[in-house]
Amino acid sequence: QVRVVESGGGLVQAGGSLSLSCVASERTFSNSAMGWFRQAPGKEREFVAGITLGGGTTKYSDSVKGRFTISRDNPKNTLYLQMSSLTPEDTAVYYCAAQIGRAWLVRDTRNDYNYWGQGTQVTVSS
C-alpha cells in the first residue's frame, strides 16, 4: 500500500521559519523523485520544490527560491522542506508528492506526480 504522509505544518509569524516532513512507503520513496506543492484558498495547486531520487538535483519555484530548501533522507524514506523568511503569501496547504519513474528528473507539473499526501496547513501571520 502506498503511503505518503506530511507533518510539521502550523502557525508562524512573518519572517519566521518552519520545517515540513514527509514520510513515504519504502517502495515508493526508493523509486521516486519527490516534490512539494501548495494550494492557497481559491488558487490552483502550485509547484514549490522538487528533488531527484539521488538528491543531486533540486528545483524551486521563483517565489520560494533562496528561502526554501528541499532535501531527502533515503534510508529514512523521508522528504523535508525547510522554509525560512516566511510571508503571509506562503500560507497554504502543503502537499508532498511522489513522481515514480524517470526519477532522475525533477518535474514541476502536478500531473507528473503519481501519489500525494493529505496535506498539512501552513499559516503565516502578518
Backbone torsions as a table, in degrees:
resi	resn	phi	psi	omega
1	GLN	NA	132.8	-179.8
2	VAL	-78.2	134.8	-179.8
3	ARG	-134.3	127.5	175.7
4	VAL	-136.3	115.6	-172.7
5	VAL	-133.4	120.5	177.6
6	GLU	-92.2	157.1	173.4
7	SER	-155.4	165.0	173.2
8	GLY	106.5	-3.8	178.3
9	GLY	-68.2	171.3	179.0
10	GLY	165.0	-164.9	-178.7
11	LEU	-105.2	131.5	-179.4
12	VAL	-142.4	150.7	176.9
13	GLN	-79.7	154.2	176.8
14	ALA	-55.6	137.4	-176.8
15	GLY	91.2	-10.1	-178.1
16	GLY	-85.6	-174.5	-177.7
17	SER	-128.3	156.7	178.7
18	LEU	-155.3	146.4	179.8
19	SER	-122.1	131.9	176.5
20	LEU	-107.4	149.5	175.1
21	SER	-128.3	155.8	178.0
22	CYS	-144.5	122.7	176.5
23	VAL	-107.2	132.4	178.6
24	ALA	-123.3	159.3	175.9
25	SER	-61.9	147.8	-171.7
26	GLU	-58.7	-43.2	-177.7
27	ARG	-62.8	-38.9	179.1
28	THR	-70.6	-49.6	-174.4
29	PHE	-63.5	-36.8	-175.2
30	SER	-77.7	-1.7	179.5
31	ASN	-125.9	14.7	-170.1
32	SER	-130.4	141.0	154.9
33	ALA	-74.5	154.6	-175.3
34	MET	-127.1	153.5	-179.9
35	GLY	-145.4	159.9	171.3
36	TRP	-115.3	133.9	173.6
37	PHE	-124.4	166.6	175.2
38	ARG	-145.7	154.4	178.8
39	GLN	-139.2	116.8	176.3
40	ALA	-90.2	157.8	-179.5
41	PRO	-55.8	129.6	177.3
42	GLY	76.8	6.6	-178.6
43	LYS	-121.4	162.8	176.6
44	GLU	-73.7	155.0	174.6
45	ARG	-70.2	130.9	-174.5
46	GLU	-125.2	149.7	177.0
47	PHE	-68.0	138.5	177.1
48	VAL	-112.6	-53.8	-177.3
49	ALA	-160.6	154.9	178.3
50	GLY	-146.1	160.2	-177.2
51	ILE	-147.8	140.9	179.6
52	THR	-73.8	169.3	-178.1
53	LEU	-55.8	-44.6	-178.8
54	GLY	-80.6	-9.8	179.0
55	GLY	83.7	1.3	-174.7
56	GLY	-79.5	-18.1	-178.9
57	THR	-127.9	132.0	176.5
58	THR	-127.3	160.0	178.8
59	LYS	-145.4	142.1	-178.3
60	TYR	-131.5	151.1	170.1
61	SER	-71.9	156.0	-179.2
62	ASP	-61.6	-30.6	-175.4
63	SER	-71.4	-19.4	-178.0
64	VAL	-118.0	-6.4	-176.7
65	LYS	-58.6	131.8	-178.7
66	GLY	88.4	-12.4	179.8
67	ARG	-114.5	-32.3	-177.7
68	PHE	-110.4	149.0	176.8
69	THR	-132.7	124.5	176.4
70	ILE	-99.7	142.5	177.4
71	SER	-153.5	167.6	179.2
72	ARG	-144.9	150.3	175.8
73	ASP	-119.9	98.3	-172.9
74	ASN	-64.3	-42.3	177.3
75	PRO	-59.8	-25.9	179.9
76	LYS	-98.8	0.9	-179.7
77	ASN	53.6	40.3	-172.7
78	THR	-127.4	135.6	175.9
79	LEU	-109.7	144.3	-179.3
80	TYR	-126.8	154.4	169.8
81	LEU	-138.3	110.6	176.8
82	GLN	-94.5	121.5	-175.6
83	MET	-116.3	132.6	178.7
84	SER	-135.3	169.1	-178.5
85	SER	49.2	45.4	-175.6
86	LEU	-68.5	145.6	177.3
87	THR	-124.7	163.3	177.5
88	PRO	-57.2	-26.2	178.8
89	GLU	-68.7	-13.1	176.5
90	ASP	-85.4	-4.1	178.6
91	THR	-63.9	124.8	-177.0
92	ALA	-177.7	171.0	165.8
93	VAL	-88.1	127.7	-177.8
94	TYR	-102.3	131.4	-177.4
95	TYR	-117.7	139.4	171.7
96	CYS	-96.9	141.5	-178.0
97	ALA	-143.0	149.2	-179.6
98	ALA	-113.0	133.5	179.2
99	GLN	-112.5	99.9	-176.6
100	ILE	-85.3	136.9	-179.4
101	GLY	87.4	142.6	-178.0
102	ARG	51.4	44.7	-172.5
103	ALA	-74.1	0.7	174.1
104	TRP	-86.3	-2.3	178.4
105	LEU	-113.5	146.8	172.7
106	VAL	-103.2	119.8	177.6
107	ARG	-100.3	149.6	179.8
108	ASP	-119.5	18.1	-179.9
109	THR	-110.4	134.4	-176.6
110	ARG	-54.7	-41.8	-175.0
111	ASN	-67.5	-13.3	179.8
112	ASP	-81.5	-9.0	-176.9
113	TYR	-101.7	137.5	-170.5
114	ASN	-94.8	-38.0	-174.5
115	TYR	-129.0	142.0	-174.4
116	TRP	-130.1	149.0	170.2
117	GLY	-84.0	-179.5	-176.9
118	GLN	-84.6	-12.0	177.9
119	GLY	95.7	153.4	175.4
120	THR	-137.0	135.4	-174.4
121	GLN	-80.6	132.2	171.7
122	VAL	-120.2	122.9	179.6
123	THR	-122.8	125.4	179.9
124	VAL	-112.9	118.5	-178.8
125	SER	-92.3	148.2	-178.8
126	SER	-88.3	NA	NA
